[in-house]
Amino acid sequence: MQFKPRPDRRHDSTGPANVKAAVAAPAGATIHPIGAQAVVHALLAAANAAGFAPSILDSQPWRWRLTGNTLALYLDRTCIDHDVDVDGRLAIISCGAALHHARIALAAAGWRLTMNRRPDPADPDRLASLRLEERSPAAPAAAPLVSSIPLRRTDRTPATGAPIAAAQLKAVSSAVRGEETSLHVLYPDEVLELARVASGGRPAPAGSADRSIGAGPAGLADGRGATFALLYGHTDEPEDWLRAGEALSAGWLTATAAGVSVLPLSAAVEVASTRQVVQMMIGCVGYPYLLLRLGRATAPPSGPRRAPAVQIIDRR
């Protein structure tokens, strides 16, 4: 898979917009010097936090490489099930969710970092890197998201009762937009049409205890109290899929903190033919990445659904 340059990206003094500029600390804030051991500990902790991220068929199709003060994220193609994920887009979305988990873990721990999503043309499986710069005050907005990491889960129970409140939907949408991705809320007739489209696609097979991103169209049939929304963007390159995963993580963790359940449904976007139908459904405003079913959580989560998988971390 070849990565293509992303068109029309904004530029700033630090270079392309996909390099996240470090934010200056507030005046008077105490910045602690970096020690090599502290850097390694922080990056390892961030990679381990990513082990809680949702992924297609629970495959966790990523690996990490730690070099000095940099943690690089790689796509692990050996984990891709091409019968379900034909072009690897769901795997890269999964990698984006892991990247966001690692990012907010570092922000909440009080680290200033530079993020680069531009892959190396000579190594297209290198999706992104996080480079620690120095200690900084912990980001207040990251705290509730980090607290939601071990509580986040895929809710497959029928969505009943009243739909989520407008304020809850606005919070999830804002979190998604913060990652340069959008959320299109579907009308009831669009949900019916999407169910028809999904039934003609190739739903992900059963057999995983927590398929996470790989749920089939059945979730469209038991959502009387559900709100359905499409995660979409304006271009359709691997970098967009990575950002979609970051947006999925941001929206899902925000939803968890707000008492909203989430079920991702991928059947309608797993193959190009059905994706095109879905794109026309939303007026060609963008490229659909994933469908989300949002509902009121029946009970607040009391603990993690599962322990995070052991992360593959190369040390160089």
C-alpha positions as CSV (number, residue, x, y, z in Angstrom):
1,M,0.0,0.0,0.0
2,Q,1.5,3.3,-1.0
3,F,0.8,6.5,0.9
4,K,0.1,9.6,-1.2
5,P,0.7,13.2,-0.2
6,R,-2.3,14.7,1.5
7,P,-3.6,17.6,-0.6
8,D,-4.4,21.1,0.7
9,R,-3.0,20.7,4.2
10,R,-2.4,23.8,6.1
11,H,1.2,24.8,6.9
12,D,2.7,26.6,9.8
13,S,6.2,27.5,11.0
14,T,6.8,24.0,12.2
15,G,6.2,22.4,8.8
16,P,3.2,20.4,7.5
17,A,0.0,20.5,9.5
18,N,0.3,16.8,10.2
19,V,3.2,17.6,12.5
20,K,1.5,18.6,15.7
21,A,3.3,21.6,17.1
22,A,4.4,21.7,20.7
23,V,2.3,24.0,22.8
24,A,4.1,26.5,25.0
25,A,3.6,26.1,28.8
26,P,1.7,28.8,30.7
27,A,3.8,31.6,32.2
28,G,5.2,30.6,35.6
29,A,4.7,26.9,35.1
30,T,7.4,24.7,36.4
31,I,9.1,22.6,33.7
32,H,11.1,19.6,35.0
33,P,14.2,18.4,33.2
34,I,13.9,15.2,31.3
35,G,15.8,12.1,32.4
36,A,16.3,9.3,30.0
37,Q,14.7,6.8,32.4
38,A,11.6,9.0,32.8
39,V,11.3,9.3,29.0
40,V,11.5,5.5,28.5
41,H,9.0,4.9,31.3
42,A,6.5,7.4,29.9
43,L,6.7,6.0,26.3
44,L,6.3,2.5,27.5
45,A,3.3,3.5,29.7
46,A,1.8,5.2,26.6
47,A,2.2,2.1,24.5
48,N,0.6,0.0,27.2
49,A,-2.4,2.4,27.4
50,A,-2.8,1.8,23.7
51,G,-3.4,-1.9,24.5
52,F,-7.0,-0.9,25.6
53,A,-7.8,0.6,22.2
54,P,-10.5,-0.9,20.1
55,S,-9.4,-2.8,17.0
56,I,-10.9,-4.8,14.1
57,L,-11.6,-8.4,15.4
58,D,-9.5,-7.6,18.5
59,S,-6.5,-8.0,16.2
60,Q,-4.5,-5.0,17.5
61,P,-2.7,-4.7,14.1
62,W,0.0,-2.4,15.3
63,R,3.5,-2.5,16.9
64,W,5.7,0.1,18.4
65,R,9.3,1.0,18.1
66,L,11.0,3.0,20.9
67,T,14.2,4.9,19.9
68,G,15.6,7.5,22.3
69,N,12.7,9.9,23.0
70,T,10.6,8.8,20.1
71,L,7.8,6.2,20.0
72,A,6.9,5.1,16.4
73,L,3.7,3.4,15.4
74,Y,3.8,0.7,12.7
75,L,1.0,-1.2,10.9
76,D,1.4,-5.0,11.4
77,R,0.1,-6.4,8.2
78,T,0.3,-10.0,9.5
79,C,-2.7,-9.2,11.7
80,I,-5.0,-8.1,8.8
81,D,-7.8,-10.4,7.8
82,H,-8.3,-9.6,4.1
83,D,-11.6,-11.5,3.9
84,V,-13.0,-8.8,6.2
85,D,-10.7,-5.8,5.8
86,V,-10.0,-5.9,2.0
87,D,-7.8,-2.9,1.7
88,G,-6.5,-2.6,5.3
89,R,-8.5,0.5,6.1
90,L,-10.1,-0.9,9.3
91,A,-6.6,-2.0,10.5
92,I,-5.3,1.5,10.0
93,I,-8.4,3.0,11.8
94,S,-7.5,0.6,14.6
95,C,-3.9,1.9,14.6
96,G,-5.3,5.5,14.8
97,A,-7.3,4.6,17.9
98,A,-4.1,3.2,19.5
99,L,-2.2,6.3,18.6
100,H,-4.9,8.5,20.3
101,H,-4.8,6.4,23.4
102,A,-1.0,6.8,23.6
103,R,-1.2,10.6,22.9
104,I,-3.7,11.4,25.7
105,A,-1.9,9.1,28.1
106,L,1.2,11.3,27.6
107,A,-0.7,14.5,27.7
108,A,-2.4,13.5,31.0
109,A,1.0,12.5,32.5
110,G,2.4,16.0,31.8
111,W,4.5,15.6,28.7
112,R,4.9,18.0,25.8
113,L,5.3,16.1,22.5
114,T,5.6,16.5,18.8
115,M,3.5,14.2,16.6
116,N,4.3,13.4,13.0
117,R,1.8,11.5,10.9
118,R,3.9,11.7,7.7
119,P,5.1,8.2,6.8
120,D,8.5,7.4,5.4
121,P,8.1,6.6,1.7
122,A,10.8,4.0,2.2
123,D,8.8,2.4,5.1
124,P,5.1,2.9,4.4
125,D,4.0,0.8,7.4
126,R,5.4,3.5,9.7
127,L,2.2,5.4,10.3
128,A,3.2,8.0,12.9
129,S,5.7,9.0,15.6
130,L,5.5,10.7,19.0
131,R,8.6,12.5,20.2
132,L,8.8,13.8,23.8
133,E,10.1,17.3,24.2
134,E,10.0,18.2,27.9
135,R,7.7,18.0,30.9
136,S,4.8,20.3,31.0
137,P,1.7,20.8,33.1
138,A,-0.8,18.0,32.6
139,A,-3.5,18.7,30.0
140,P,-6.8,19.0,32.0
141,A,-8.9,17.9,29.0
142,A,-7.0,14.6,28.8
143,A,-7.8,13.5,32.4
144,P,-11.4,12.4,31.9
145,L,-10.4,10.6,28.6
146,V,-7.6,8.7,30.3
147,S,-9.9,7.7,33.1
148,S,-12.3,6.3,30.5
149,I,-9.6,4.2,28.8
150,P,-10.0,1.1,31.0
151,L,-13.8,1.5,31.2
152,R,-14.4,1.8,27.5
153,R,-16.2,-1.2,26.0
154,T,-18.2,-2.3,23.0
155,D,-21.9,-2.4,24.0
156,R,-23.8,-5.0,21.9
157,T,-27.0,-4.9,24.0
158,P,-30.1,-3.5,22.2
159,A,-30.3,0.3,22.6
160,T,-33.7,0.9,24.3
161,G,-35.3,3.8,26.0
162,A,-34.9,7.4,25.1
163,P,-32.1,8.5,22.6
164,I,-29.1,10.2,24.0
165,A,-29.5,13.9,24.9
166,A,-28.5,16.7,22.5
167,A,-25.7,17.8,24.9
168,Q,-24.2,14.2,24.9
169,L,-24.3,14.0,21.1
170,K,-22.7,17.5,20.8
171,A,-19.9,16.4,23.1
172,V,-19.1,13.3,21.1
173,S,-19.3,15.3,17.8
174,S,-17.0,18.0,19.2
175,A,-14.4,15.3,20.2
176,V,-14.6,13.8,16.7
177,R,-14.2,17.2,15.0
178,G,-11.2,17.9,17.2
179,E,-9.4,15.1,15.3
180,E,-10.2,16.7,11.9
181,T,-12.9,14.2,11.2
182,S,-16.7,14.7,11.1
183,L,-19.9,12.9,12.3
184,H,-23.0,12.8,10.2
185,V,-26.1,11.9,12.2
186,L,-28.5,9.7,10.2
187,Y,-32.3,10.3,9.9
188,P,-34.5,7.2,10.5
189,D,-35.1,6.7,6.7
190,E,-31.3,6.8,6.2
191,V,-30.9,4.1,8.8
192,L,-33.3,1.9,7.0
193,E,-31.5,2.4,3.7
194,L,-28.2,1.7,5.4
195,A,-29.5,-1.5,6.8
196,R,-30.5,-2.6,3.3
197,V,-27.0,-1.6,2.0
198,A,-25.3,-3.4,4.8
199,S,-27.2,-6.6,4.3
200,G,-25.8,-6.7,0.7
201,G,-22.2,-6.2,1.8
202,R,-19.8,-8.6,3.5
203,P,-20.4,-8.5,7.2
204,A,-17.5,-9.4,9.5
205,P,-17.6,-13.1,10.6
206,A,-18.5,-14.1,14.1
207,G,-16.1,-15.8,16.4
208,S,-14.5,-13.0,18.4
209,A,-15.4,-12.2,22.0
210,D,-15.1,-8.5,21.3
211,R,-15.0,-7.7,17.6
212,S,-15.0,-4.0,18.3
213,I,-14.7,-2.4,14.9
214,G,-15.9,-5.4,13.1
215,A,-19.6,-5.6,14.0
216,G,-22.1,-6.5,11.3
217,P,-25.4,-5.0,10.3
218,A,-27.4,-6.7,13.1
219,G,-26.9,-3.7,15.3
220,L,-29.1,-1.7,12.9
221,A,-32.1,-3.8,13.8
222,D,-32.1,-3.5,17.6
223,G,-31.7,0.3,17.9
224,R,-35.1,1.8,18.8
225,G,-33.4,4.1,21.3
226,A,-30.2,4.5,19.3
227,T,-28.7,7.4,17.4
228,F,-26.7,6.3,14.3
229,A,-23.9,8.5,13.0
230,L,-21.3,8.1,10.2
231,L,-17.7,8.9,10.9
232,Y,-16.4,10.5,7.7
233,G,-13.8,12.8,6.2
234,H,-13.2,14.8,3.1
235,T,-10.4,12.7,1.5
236,D,-9.8,9.0,1.5
237,E,-6.1,8.2,2.0
238,P,-4.4,6.1,4.6
239,E,-3.6,9.2,6.7
240,D,-7.3,10.0,6.7
241,W,-8.0,6.4,8.0
242,L,-5.4,7.0,10.8
243,R,-7.1,10.3,11.8
244,A,-10.5,8.5,11.7
245,G,-9.2,6.1,14.3
246,E,-8.0,8.9,16.4
247,A,-11.4,10.5,16.1
248,L,-13.1,7.2,17.0
249,S,-11.0,7.0,20.1
250,A,-11.7,10.6,21.1
251,G,-15.4,10.3,20.5
252,W,-15.7,6.9,22.2
253,L,-13.8,7.9,25.3
254,T,-15.9,11.1,25.5
255,A,-19.0,9.0,25.2
256,T,-17.9,6.7,27.9
257,A,-17.3,9.6,30.3
258,A,-20.7,11.0,29.4
259,G,-22.6,7.8,30.0
260,V,-23.2,7.0,26.3
261,S,-22.7,3.5,24.9
262,V,-21.0,2.9,21.6
263,L,-21.3,0.1,19.0
264,P,-19.2,0.5,15.9
265,L,-20.6,-1.1,12.7
266,S,-18.4,-1.7,9.7
267,A,-20.4,-4.0,7.4
268,A,-21.6,-1.1,5.1
269,V,-18.0,0.3,4.6
270,E,-15.9,-2.9,4.3
271,V,-16.1,-3.0,0.5
272,A,-15.8,-0.2,-2.1
273,S,-19.2,-0.8,-3.7
274,T,-21.2,-0.4,-0.5
275,R,-19.0,2.6,0.6
276,Q,-20.0,4.4,-2.6
277,V,-23.7,3.8,-1.9
278,V,-23.2,5.1,1.7
279,Q,-21.3,8.1,0.3
280,M,-24.2,9.0,-2.0
281,M,-26.6,8.6,0.9
282,I,-24.9,11.4,2.8
283,G,-24.9,13.7,-0.3
284,C,-21.3,13.0,-1.2
285,V,-20.1,15.4,1.6
286,G,-17.2,13.1,2.3
287,Y,-15.9,9.5,2.5
288,P,-17.5,7.2,5.1
289,Y,-15.1,5.5,7.4
290,L,-17.3,3.8,10.0
291,L,-20.9,3.8,11.4
292,L,-21.4,4.3,15.1
293,R,-24.5,3.3,17.1
294,L,-24.9,5.6,20.2
295,G,-27.3,4.9,23.0
296,R,-27.8,5.5,26.7
297,A,-25.5,3.3,28.8
298,T,-27.7,0.9,30.8
299,A,-25.3,1.0,33.7
300,P,-22.0,2.8,34.4
301,P,-19.0,0.5,33.7
302,S,-17.5,-0.6,37.0
303,G,-14.2,-1.9,35.5
304,P,-12.4,-2.9,32.4
305,R,-14.0,-5.4,30.0
306,R,-10.7,-7.1,29.5
307,A,-7.0,-6.7,30.3
308,P,-5.0,-4.9,27.6
309,A,-3.0,-7.2,25.3
310,V,0.7,-7.2,25.8
311,Q,2.1,-4.6,23.4
312,I,4.8,-5.4,20.9
313,I,7.5,-2.8,21.5
314,D,10.9,-2.9,19.6
315,R,13.7,-1.2,21.4
316,R,16.4,0.4,19.3
